[in-house]
Amino acid sequence: MKKSILSIILAVAALTATAQEIKMNETSINDYLPLLKAKGYSVFSFDTKEFKDALVEPVIMEYVKGEEPRNALEISWTVSMGEKLLIGFAPSDNDSTVIFNFQFTESIHIDSRLLLKPIEVPGQPEERDYKYEPRPFKLVAPFEKEKIIPLVLYASYWYEAETGAYRFCGDGSIKPDLSSDVVKETPHFYVLGIRLK
């Protein structure tokens, strides 16, 4: 009798121990980040307290494999730096452009569109897929006046014939001299940064 009571107690204890529960959490803004990234939204935040009130020029350089780089911003103006610089990207109303944003202070920002190029698939000229991804640059001090400080790379995927797939692999952050593997492979990219005046 004692053995059967002990067996029942142990069985109940085992069931109680294995009973698991799932509880609802309060959703935070961080929970939305993977969803926003999947839809093409991304933002990079830079601490610029040491450059507060310094004059800087936003810079966007476009690189196409086999061509000379060009200034894609098409305007030249200087702004006073705040304590934080945000560079962000958002999808536009079509596949061939992306919206970018420089936020220097709460009241000083610029935004416009970057033109994208379709990934070329050999033997399939009708293929028109646009796939791009941003990567931050490694920040290497000291920063000199009148030289571009690269902050974010916005680059195209590339087609890999061996696997028959689009790729954008490696390099979580990009070297300022553009020697990273991603830069060597991508056919088209933009460098977004600033120039200290």
Secondary structure, DSSP 8 states (H G I E B T S, - for coil): -HHHHHHHHHHHHHHHHH----------GGGGHHHHHHTT-EEEEEE-GGGTT-EEEEEEEEEETTS--EESS-----EE--SEEEEEEEE-SSTTEEEEEEESSSS-EEEEEEE------TT-TT-----EEEEEB---S---TTSEEEEEEEEE-EEETTTTEEE--S-SSB-TTS-SHHHHH-SEEEEEEEEE-
